[in-house]
Amino acid sequence: MQNKKGHLAKQQVEINSSHPVILKLDKLRIKNPDLAKLIVEQVFDNALMQAGLLDDGRVMVPRLNKLMDITLETLPKD
């Protein structure tokens, strides 16, 4: 909802603390805090996008590319 000035009303994000992604993030934040931060930022932007509140989805592209790069580096080499 927007107020008279065109600003969005205060939003609330609910996190399911028993969701597998959240549980894995809790462990990852100790082992690899930088990667955990990237994933948390992506989870937040995903929530904004699903709610129709993300102004410009292009901001996610560099982060997604970095996450894919990190993921692909962990695969076994042929």
SVG drawing of the C-alpha trace seen along z (x, -y; Angstrom):
<svg xmlns="http://www.w3.org/2000/svg" viewBox="-3 -13 42 49">
<polyline fill="none" stroke="black" stroke-width="0.4" points="0.0,0.0 1.2,-3.5 0.5,-6.6 -0.4,-10.0 3.3,-10.9 3.7,-7.7 5.9,-5.9 5.3,-2.3 3.8,-1.6 6.1,0.2 6.5,3.8 7.2,6.9 9.2,9.9 8.5,13.2 11.2,15.9 10.4,19.5 13.2,20.5 12.7,24.2 13.1,23.8 16.0,25.8 17.6,22.8 17.5,20.8 18.9,23.7 21.8,24.2 22.4,20.4 22.8,20.5 25.6,23.1 27.1,21.3 27.4,18.0 30.1,19.5 32.0,21.3 31.7,18.7 30.2,15.4 30.7,13.7 28.8,16.4 26.1,16.4 25.7,12.7 25.3,13.0 22.6,15.7 20.7,13.6 20.7,10.6 19.3,12.8 16.6,14.3 15.6,10.8 15.4,9.6 13.4,12.8 10.9,11.8 10.7,8.3 10.2,9.6 7.5,12.0 5.7,9.1 6.0,6.9 8.2,4.4 11.5,4.8 12.0,1.7 14.8,3.0 15.5,6.7 18.7,6.0 20.5,5.3 20.3,9.0 22.2,10.1 25.7,9.5 25.0,11.3 23.3,14.2 26.3,14.5 28.7,14.5 26.6,17.2 26.6,19.3 30.4,18.9 31.0,19.9 28.7,22.9 30.4,24.1 33.8,23.8 32.7,26.4 31.9,29.0 34.4,31.8 36.8,31.2 36.9,33.6"/>
</svg>
